[in-house]
Amino acid sequence: MNRLLLGAAAIPAALLAQQDIVAPGNPILADGRYYSADPAPFVDGETLYILTGRDEAPVGVNDFIMNEWQLLVTTDVASDRWRHYPAIAKPEAIFVWADRGRAYAGQIVKGTDGRFYLYASVVEKKSNADDRFAIGVAVADTPLGPWRDAHPAGPIISQVVPVTNRIQNIDPTISIDDDGRVFIFWGTFGRLRGMELARDMTTPAGPETTIPGLTGFFEAPWIMKRRGTYYMLYAGNDAGPHSDCTPAIYHACIAYGTAPSPLGPWTYRGVILKPVSSTTSHPGAVEFKGHWYLAYHTADAVGGGHFRRSVAIDRLAWNDDITPAAILPVLPTKRPPPSLAPTRNIAGAATASASDEPIPVQFWIKALNDGIVRQSPLPPDMWSTWTGRNPPQSWVEYRWPQPVTIDGARIRFFADQPAGSGIGIAPPAAWHLEYWAKGWKRIAARYGNAATHFEVARFPGVTTNRLRAVFGASRRGNDIAGVAVEEWEVLAAPSSR
Ligand code: FUB
């Protein structure tokens, strides 16, 4: 064997595979070769690190397939230059008790002993718990590792340690206080827990406490301290038409609260990031070289999706005129878009409404004209009438600020039941278009109703500022199925563009 290969064997995989990235905007890793999720930023000296998971779900697979953690590293955010270290750690390589494939959210913090501690959500290989997710802690001398289990007795938190709980134990976040006291917070599905750890960073030292006060908490807590106040950022999903967080329950906003001490009392303070393009949202914030940043993930990379997410970073600013200082809404930024192929579709310029408002909170009216059709859509990727008590007739409507001349429409139905069904969501039995001209006028066209492809309706040009698609639901006997539309395009007549 030559010397070069012998030498390479001793070098951690992350170092061998590192790559320099130029990221002119978000997401940081954008070309779809590596996805990245659940960002957890931290600063060591002159360097900003972002720990991330890695989504590896194939297209169309709706599951978090996450085999490893990775690092994104920069010394200057404004330079757009990052170094990417894939595979800095894998659950089963660190924790003998952990299974592979679920390297969920983690956080790296520097302990008072100068070493780095990785708190990680993984699943246990063997457990009698109903839910095998658990939180382990690993230690390393550098952020790149090598990481080894800092608590070889097993997870520090699960459904059976240090006490019995019934929650899913993921998404840890850590606070190390100025006096060296260590607190861990974690949780999902609306359950947030907190606990003090001993100064060794691994031994549970206080009771597990339920943390109230953070309105709409869903998951992904992130604790930090600024000027004596504790801030808890989190993914919230209290959904509804009047929610300041999200209209659709599967989406999440990033909200936050404040407290005078880590265990509370916590006071809800508002939303700082509206829902992103992935159903999950996940915050991590940090001060670096005089500026604050929010890291989060989206589905915006090439080939991205709800299970193929990518980390983004934007500036976070404060209103110091009030006490405690408020976090200002974060403006999400993106890379300059590639030049778009010319299109006749003018749906994106319209405002959508529907007959079934308020729309059932699992669906999303804005999915109609967002330009996205997913291979395995989730409920917020569509508008639908499905509630279990489904209406026989329904409609969706576009309104443009100015009259438009149109001569066609393309509609993509979603169905989980065949045509003619009276349950679930089925292709409509019939549908047609109507335009507004001092009253609704039916448009004569051929209207197909398959849910496997875009159905195209062509017609002689009409000029209007309102267009409706009117649906008659599929039914069997007295049972009525729901109707769902993933995307509805409206085509401007060539001469009117
Ligand atoms: O990445 C898997 C899970 O999705 C995380 O643990 C949650 O916070 C959500 O982002």
Residues whose N, C-alpha, C, O or C-beta is under 5 A from the ligand:
A	BS01	FUB	A37 D38 F64 Y104 A105 I170 D171 E219 A220 T280 S281 H282
